[in-house]
Amino acid sequence: TREANTLQKYRLGLAEKHQKTLALLRKQQTVILDDELIQWKRRQQLAGNGGPPEGGLDILQSWCEKLAETIWQNRQQIRRAEHLRQQLPIPGPIEEMLTELNSTITDIISTLVTSTFIIEKQPPQVLKTQTKFAATVRLLVGGKLNVHMNPPQVKATIISEQQAKALLKNENTRNDISGEILNNNCVMEYHQTTGTLSAHFRNMSLKRIRRSDRRGAESVTEEKFTILFESQFSVGGNELVFQVKTLSLPVVVIVHGSQDNNATATVLWDNAFAEPGRVPFIVPDKVLWPQLCEALNMKYKAEVRSNRGLSEENLVFLARKAFSSSSVNPEDYRNMTMTWSQFNRESLPGRNFTFWQWFDGVMELTKKHPKP
C-alpha cells in the first residue's frame, strides 16, 4: 500500500541520518580520546620526571560528558525506531540497518566508558614494600549515563610486565597477580559540586611482591610492575554493563631505601622514552644524547627546585663524563647515543658507580649546597 511505502521511506531516511550522525560521533570521539586524552596522559608521564603539572581534567571531562549525552540521545532514538518497527513490521532492509545501528552505538558507548576510566593521581613509581601509598581513579563520564546511581567499587592489584602484556592482548589472566596490596578496594564517590566520580585510595600498602625470573644482567630495580585498577559500571539504569580496567604507569618495587636511586633511573628512562600505545613496558635500549639531556635537565630542575636548569657548559661536562671524551664542543655530542647499559648498568671507567649514580650524587650535593 501507499502508506506502507511512505512509512518505509521515512524509516529508511531516518536510519540513514543516524548512520551519518554515528560516523560524526565516532570521529569526534577519536579526537577527544586519541588526541586530547593521550596528550594529557603523556604530560602526566613527564610530570613523573619533574615536568610541568599535567593540568586539570575538567575541560576534558566536559567534552566527554557532552559526547556521552549526545551518544545516549542517539541510542534512545534508535531504540525507539526499533520499537516502532516491531509494532508495525514492514518487510525491507530496515531491520538489518537498525540492528547494525544498535551494535555501532553500543560499541561507541563502550569505547567512551572504558577509555575515560583513568588514573587522575598515579601511585608512586618507586614503590617501597610495607609503606603507605595513595592513588586516585576517575571516570570522566561518571556524572552522566547514571553510572553514579549505584556507585561502583574499584579494586587495585599489582601485576608484572608479562601479566600486563597478556591483559592487553585479552588473554585470560584472571587472578594472575604478583603481590598483595592491603586496603585495595574503594568505592567511587560522586561529588555533586564538581560533578566528578572518583575513588581515592588513601591507604594502600604493598605487603609482599613476587618477582619474576630475571633475564641476564637485569637487576631487581629494572623490573617493572603496574597497578591494575578494575571495576564494573552499569550504564543507563543497568541497561548496559561494562567491565573496565586501567593500568598505572610502570612501578619499580623496592624493599630498602638503598635501592631507590637505581629504581629512579628505570622510572626516569621509562617516563622519558616510552612511545604512546607501546606493548608494556617496552622502551628503546639507546637514545640520542640530546634526548637524554632533556630528561636529565627536567629531573635536575625538579630535584634541586631551581628554574635554572643545566647550562650548555654543564651538559658538555656531563657528555665528557658519559663518553670519556675530552672534546668541549657541544656539536660533537649531538649525534651520539647512550645505551641503557651505559646509563645505569656499567660503571664509569675506573669507578665503581654508573653515570646515573654519579649524576644522582651531583643532584644530592646541589640540593644540600644551593647557590643563590
Backbone torsions as a table, in degrees:
resi	resn	phi	psi	omega
1	THR	NA	162.9	-176.2
2	ARG	-67.6	-41.5	-179.8
3	GLU	-59.9	-42.6	-179.2
4	ALA	-62.2	-42.1	179.3
5	ASN	-63.8	-42.4	179.6
6	THR	-63.1	-45.0	-179.8
7	LEU	-61.1	-43.9	179.5
8	GLN	-61.1	-38.9	-179.7
9	LYS	-63.1	-43.9	178.6
10	TYR	-62.7	-42.2	-179.3
11	ARG	-62.6	-43.9	178.6
12	LEU	-64.1	-41.5	179.0
13	GLY	-59.6	-43.4	-179.7
14	LEU	-65.9	-43.5	-179.4
15	ALA	-62.3	-39.1	178.8
16	GLU	-66.0	-38.2	177.0
17	LYS	-63.3	-40.9	178.1
18	HIS	-62.9	-39.9	178.6
19	GLN	-58.0	-44.7	-179.7
20	LYS	-65.8	-42.8	-179.5
21	THR	-61.3	-44.0	-178.2
22	LEU	-64.8	-35.7	177.7
23	ALA	-63.7	-40.5	178.7
24	LEU	-67.3	-40.9	179.3
25	LEU	-62.2	-42.7	-180.0
26	ARG	-62.4	-40.0	180.0
27	LYS	-63.8	-45.7	-180.0
28	GLN	-63.6	-41.3	-179.5
29	GLN	-62.9	-38.7	179.1
30	THR	-62.1	-41.2	179.2
31	VAL	-61.5	-45.4	-176.6
32	ILE	-69.9	-45.9	-173.7
33	LEU	-82.9	-40.0	-174.1
34	ASP	-90.8	-20.2	177.9
35	ASP	-104.6	-67.8	-172.5
36	GLU	-63.3	-49.4	-176.2
37	LEU	-67.9	-38.7	178.7
38	ILE	-64.1	-39.3	178.1
39	GLN	-64.0	-40.7	178.0
40	TRP	-61.5	-42.5	-180.0
41	LYS	-64.4	-36.4	178.1
42	ARG	-66.0	-41.4	178.2
43	ARG	-64.1	-36.6	178.4
44	GLN	-63.9	-39.2	179.9
45	GLN	-65.1	-44.5	-179.6
46	LEU	-70.2	-30.0	176.0
47	ALA	-62.3	-28.7	175.4
48	GLY	-65.1	-18.7	176.7
49	ASN	-100.7	8.3	-179.5
50	GLY	98.7	6.7	177.7
51	GLY	-70.4	175.0	-179.3
52	PRO	-60.9	152.5	-179.6
53	PRO	-55.9	147.4	-174.1
54	GLU	-70.8	-14.6	179.7
55	GLY	89.6	160.4	-175.8
56	GLY	-72.6	170.9	-177.0
57	LEU	-106.9	2.8	-170.9
58	ASP	-62.0	-42.0	-179.5
59	ILE	-66.5	-45.3	177.5
60	LEU	-58.0	-41.8	-179.5
61	GLN	-63.1	-41.7	-177.7
62	SER	-64.6	-36.6	176.3
63	TRP	-64.3	-45.7	-178.4
64	CYS	-62.8	-38.7	-178.9
65	GLU	-67.9	-42.5	178.7
66	LYS	-61.8	-40.9	178.7
67	LEU	-62.8	-44.9	-179.3
68	ALA	-59.4	-43.4	-179.2
69	GLU	-62.2	-46.2	-178.1
70	THR	-64.5	-42.4	179.8
71	ILE	-62.0	-44.1	-177.1
72	TRP	-65.3	-39.7	177.5
73	GLN	-60.9	-41.7	178.5
74	ASN	-63.9	-38.3	179.2
75	ARG	-62.7	-43.4	179.8
76	GLN	-60.3	-41.6	-179.5
77	GLN	-63.9	-42.9	-179.6
78	ILE	-64.7	-41.1	178.1
79	ARG	-61.7	-41.2	-179.5
80	ARG	-64.6	-43.2	179.1
81	ALA	-61.5	-39.1	178.5
82	GLU	-63.3	-42.8	-179.7
83	HIS	-62.1	-45.1	-179.9
84	LEU	-65.0	-36.7	179.3
85	ARG	-64.9	-37.4	180.0
86	GLN	-68.7	-34.8	-179.6
87	GLN	-67.5	-36.6	-179.3
88	LEU	-135.7	80.2	-176.0
89	PRO	-71.1	133.5	172.9
90	ILE	-126.0	125.8	-178.3
91	PRO	-57.9	144.6	180.0
92	GLY	152.6	-176.2	-173.7
93	PRO	-75.8	-6.2	-171.4
94	ILE	-63.3	-35.0	-177.6
95	GLU	-59.6	-47.2	180.0
96	GLU	-64.0	-41.2	-179.1
97	MET	-62.0	-43.2	-178.9
98	LEU	-67.2	-38.5	177.8
99	THR	-60.3	-43.3	-179.3
100	GLU	-67.5	-42.0	178.3
101	LEU	-60.0	-43.0	-179.6
102	ASN	-61.1	-42.8	-178.5
103	SER	-71.5	-34.9	177.8
104	THR	-65.0	-45.7	-176.4
105	ILE	-67.1	-35.8	177.7
106	THR	-65.1	-39.8	178.2
107	ASP	-63.0	-41.5	179.5
108	ILE	-64.6	-43.5	178.9
109	ILE	-63.6	-44.1	-179.3
110	SER	-57.8	-46.2	179.2
111	THR	-61.2	-42.8	-178.1
112	LEU	-64.2	-47.1	-177.0
113	VAL	-67.3	-44.8	-176.5
114	THR	-72.0	-29.6	-178.0
115	SER	-83.6	-19.6	-177.2
116	THR	-98.0	9.0	171.0
117	PHE	-88.6	103.4	-170.2
118	ILE	-132.0	166.1	178.4
119	ILE	-95.2	110.9	-178.2
120	GLU	-77.2	-41.0	177.6
121	LYS	-124.4	113.3	-176.1
122	GLN	-70.0	148.7	170.4
123	PRO	-66.7	161.2	177.9
124	PRO	-59.5	141.2	-176.8
125	GLN	-84.7	-17.5	167.8
126	VAL	-108.8	111.5	-169.1
127	LEU	-114.5	118.1	-179.1
128	LYS	-94.3	135.4	179.4
129	THR	-64.3	156.3	178.5
130	GLN	59.2	26.0	-178.9
131	THR	-127.5	135.3	-176.7
132	LYS	-65.7	137.6	173.7
133	PHE	-145.7	166.3	-174.3
134	ALA	-131.4	163.6	174.3
135	ALA	-163.4	157.2	178.8
136	THR	-133.0	129.4	173.5
137	VAL	-112.6	153.1	-174.4
138	ARG	-144.5	146.5	174.1
139	LEU	-109.9	116.4	-173.0
140	LEU	-71.5	-12.6	175.3
141	VAL	-113.3	22.8	-173.2
142	GLY	-63.6	-31.2	-178.4
143	GLY	-79.6	-16.0	179.5
144	LYS	-104.2	177.4	174.9
145	LEU	59.0	11.4	176.7
146	ASN	59.1	24.7	179.0
147	VAL	-63.7	-36.4	-173.9
148	HIS	-74.2	-6.1	-178.2
149	MET	-66.4	-38.5	168.6
150	ASN	-123.4	97.3	-169.2
151	PRO	-54.9	126.2	-178.4
152	PRO	-74.2	152.6	174.6
153	GLN	-98.3	137.3	179.1
154	VAL	-112.9	139.7	179.9
155	LYS	-119.7	137.1	178.6
156	ALA	-111.7	133.0	174.6
157	THR	-136.1	159.4	177.6
158	ILE	-104.5	132.1	180.0
159	ILE	-130.6	160.1	-177.5
160	SER	-84.4	171.7	177.2
161	GLU	-58.5	-42.7	179.4
162	GLN	-62.2	-43.7	-179.6
163	GLN	-65.9	-36.9	178.3
164	ALA	-64.6	-40.5	178.0
165	LYS	-58.9	-49.4	-178.3
166	ALA	-62.6	-39.6	-178.7
167	LEU	-62.0	-43.9	-178.6
168	LEU	-71.7	-20.6	176.4
169	LYS	-88.2	3.2	-178.2
170	ASN	64.8	24.9	174.8
171	GLU	-77.8	150.2	-175.5
172	ASN	-75.0	106.1	-179.3
173	THR	-118.2	30.6	-177.6
174	ARG	-50.0	136.3	177.0
175	ASN	59.0	20.8	177.5
176	ASP	-92.0	102.2	-179.1
177	ILE	-128.9	166.2	-175.4
178	SER	-119.3	19.2	-179.7
179	GLY	169.2	-177.4	-176.8
180	GLU	-123.5	123.7	176.9
181	ILE	-107.2	128.6	176.1
182	LEU	-82.3	153.2	-180.0
183	ASN	53.0	50.0	-172.2
184	ASN	-101.4	14.0	174.3
185	ASN	-117.7	141.4	-177.8
186	CYS	-153.1	137.4	178.9
187	VAL	-89.9	137.7	178.2
188	MET	-72.9	138.8	-179.8
189	GLU	-115.0	140.8	177.8
190	TYR	-97.3	124.0	179.6
191	HIS	-100.4	107.2	-174.1
192	GLN	-53.7	-45.4	-173.5
193	THR	-64.6	-42.4	-176.8
194	THR	-96.1	-12.3	-179.0
195	GLY	69.5	24.8	-179.3
196	THR	-104.3	143.9	174.4
197	LEU	-113.5	112.2	-176.2
198	SER	-147.0	162.9	176.7
199	ALA	-123.3	123.4	179.3
200	HIS	-102.2	108.3	173.5
201	PHE	-85.1	106.0	-172.4
202	ARG	-96.5	-18.9	-161.6
203	ASN	-133.8	30.8	-176.3
204	MET	-75.6	155.9	172.3
205	SER	-155.2	139.4	-176.4
206	LEU	-87.0	109.8	-174.2
207	LYS	-76.1	-44.1	178.5
208	ARG	-153.5	161.7	-178.6
209	ILE	-132.5	143.3	176.4
210	ARG	-108.8	113.2	-178.1
211	ARG	-79.1	154.0	174.7
212	SER	-95.3	170.8	178.3
213	ASP	-69.0	127.5	-176.0
214	ARG	-84.2	152.8	-179.7
215	ARG	-96.1	126.4	170.9
216	GLY	45.3	-117.2	-172.5
217	ALA	-81.8	-0.2	-173.9
218	GLU	-66.6	133.5	178.5
219	SER	-100.8	169.8	-177.7
220	VAL	-61.5	-27.7	-178.0
221	THR	-81.4	3.5	173.8
222	GLU	-103.6	-6.7	-177.7
223	GLU	-81.2	129.1	-176.7
224	LYS	-107.0	136.2	173.3
225	PHE	-118.1	179.7	173.2
226	THR	-150.7	151.6	175.5
227	ILE	-93.3	123.8	179.5
228	LEU	-97.6	123.9	175.9
229	PHE	-106.6	127.3	-177.2
230	GLU	-129.2	147.4	176.1
231	SER	-156.6	178.1	176.4
232	GLN	-133.7	124.6	-178.4
233	PHE	-112.5	132.0	170.9
234	SER	-104.4	134.0	-169.6
235	VAL	-113.6	140.5	175.4
236	GLY	59.2	51.9	178.7
237	GLY	60.2	54.1	175.2
238	ASN	65.6	14.1	179.2
239	GLU	-69.1	-39.5	-180.0
240	LEU	-128.8	140.8	178.3
241	VAL	-122.8	129.8	-178.2
242	PHE	-121.2	134.9	171.1
243	GLN	-87.9	123.9	-179.0
244	VAL	-121.1	150.4	175.8
245	LYS	-151.6	151.4	175.8
246	THR	-146.4	147.7	-177.3
247	LEU	-106.8	140.9	175.6
248	SER	-74.0	168.2	168.8
249	LEU	-58.8	156.9	-178.5
250	PRO	-58.1	141.9	175.2
251	VAL	-120.4	146.2	175.7
252	VAL	-110.2	127.5	-175.2
253	VAL	-95.6	128.8	177.1
254	ILE	-123.1	157.7	178.3
255	VAL	-113.9	-9.7	-175.8
256	HIS	-144.7	144.1	-179.1
257	GLY	-57.1	-26.5	-177.7
258	SER	-67.0	-16.8	-179.4
259	GLN	-88.1	-3.8	-170.7
260	ASP	-59.5	-46.0	-172.9
261	ASN	-70.7	-32.5	175.9
262	ASN	-69.8	-36.9	177.3
263	ALA	-64.8	-39.4	179.5
264	THR	-62.4	-35.7	178.5
265	ALA	-62.1	-43.7	179.3
266	THR	-61.0	-44.7	-178.9
267	VAL	-66.1	-43.3	-179.3
268	LEU	-59.1	-48.0	-178.7
269	TRP	-63.0	-41.6	-178.2
270	ASP	-67.0	-49.9	-178.9
271	ASN	-60.7	-39.2	-175.3
272	ALA	-73.5	-39.1	-166.4
273	PHE	-116.0	7.7	177.4
274	ALA	-67.7	136.6	176.4
275	GLU	-90.3	144.8	177.5
276	PRO	-62.5	141.0	177.3
277	GLY	72.3	18.7	-178.5
278	ARG	-69.9	163.9	168.2
279	VAL	-74.5	135.0	-178.8
280	PRO	-59.7	140.1	-24.7
281	PHE	-115.8	62.4	-171.8
282	ILE	-70.9	133.2	174.1
283	VAL	-133.5	155.8	178.0
284	PRO	-61.8	146.5	179.9
285	ASP	-80.8	-21.6	175.6
286	LYS	-141.5	149.7	-178.6
287	VAL	-134.4	161.0	176.8
288	LEU	-68.5	144.3	-178.7
289	TRP	-55.1	-45.0	179.1
290	PRO	-59.8	-33.1	177.4
291	GLN	-65.0	-42.5	-179.8
292	LEU	-66.4	-38.3	178.4
293	CYS	-58.4	-40.8	-179.8
294	GLU	-61.4	-44.1	-179.8
295	ALA	-66.6	-42.2	-179.4
296	LEU	-65.9	-38.7	-179.5
297	ASN	-65.4	-41.7	178.9
298	MET	-61.1	-45.6	-178.8
299	LYS	-66.1	-43.5	-177.9
300	TYR	-59.6	-48.5	-177.9
301	LYS	-61.0	-39.2	-179.5
302	ALA	-71.0	-42.3	-176.2
303	GLU	-68.5	-44.4	-175.6
304	VAL	-93.1	4.7	178.0
305	ARG	51.5	55.9	-178.4
306	SER	-136.5	140.1	175.5
307	ASN	-78.5	-18.1	-179.7
308	ARG	-84.0	103.8	-177.1
309	GLY	-79.3	-160.3	179.2
310	LEU	-78.0	128.9	-178.9
311	SER	-78.7	169.5	175.7
312	GLU	-53.9	-41.7	-179.2
313	GLU	-63.5	-44.3	177.7
314	ASN	-59.3	-43.5	-176.6
315	LEU	-66.3	-35.2	176.1
316	VAL	-66.3	-41.2	178.2
317	PHE	-59.1	-43.7	178.5
318	LEU	-63.2	-42.1	-178.8
319	ALA	-63.3	-41.4	179.9
320	ARG	-61.6	-40.2	178.8
321	LYS	-66.0	-47.0	-174.7
322	ALA	-65.5	-39.1	-173.3
323	PHE	-107.9	10.9	-177.3
324	SER	46.4	52.7	-174.8
325	SER	-117.6	157.8	179.5
326	SER	-107.5	-1.7	-176.4
327	SER	-70.3	137.8	177.5
328	VAL	-106.2	8.7	-179.0
329	ASN	-92.5	115.5	-177.3
330	PRO	-56.3	-32.1	-178.2
331	GLU	-60.1	-30.0	-177.8
332	ASP	-64.5	-21.3	-174.8
333	TYR	-102.0	-6.2	-171.4
334	ARG	-58.5	-37.2	-177.2
335	ASN	-104.2	10.1	179.9
336	MET	-80.4	152.1	178.7
337	THR	-117.9	155.1	175.8
338	MET	-124.4	133.1	179.7
339	THR	-90.7	163.3	176.2
340	TRP	-59.2	-38.0	179.5
341	SER	-60.9	-45.2	178.8
342	GLN	-66.1	-29.4	-175.6
343	PHE	-74.2	-48.8	-176.0
344	ASN	-150.6	32.6	172.7
345	ARG	-122.4	-47.8	-177.7
346	GLU	-91.5	140.3	176.8
347	SER	-70.7	152.9	174.0
348	LEU	-63.5	150.6	-178.1
349	PRO	-52.9	127.6	177.2
350	GLY	73.1	9.9	-179.7
351	ARG	-123.6	167.5	177.1
352	ASN	-112.9	28.6	175.9
353	PHE	-139.5	158.9	-177.3
354	THR	-87.5	172.6	177.5
355	PHE	-59.6	-45.1	-179.0
356	TRP	-64.4	-43.0	-179.4
357	GLN	-61.0	-37.5	177.9
358	TRP	-66.6	-45.2	-179.7
359	PHE	-63.6	-39.5	178.3
360	ASP	-62.2	-39.1	176.6
361	GLY	-63.7	-39.2	177.5
362	VAL	-60.9	-43.1	179.9
363	MET	-64.0	-42.8	179.2
364	GLU	-59.0	-45.4	-179.1
365	LEU	-62.8	-44.6	-179.2
366	THR	-64.6	-36.3	178.9
367	LYS	-62.9	-39.7	-176.4
368	LYS	-76.9	-28.7	-177.7
369	HIS	-127.7	64.8	-177.1
370	PRO	-69.3	142.9	174.6
371	LYS	-97.2	145.1	-179.2
372	PRO	-63.7	NA	NA
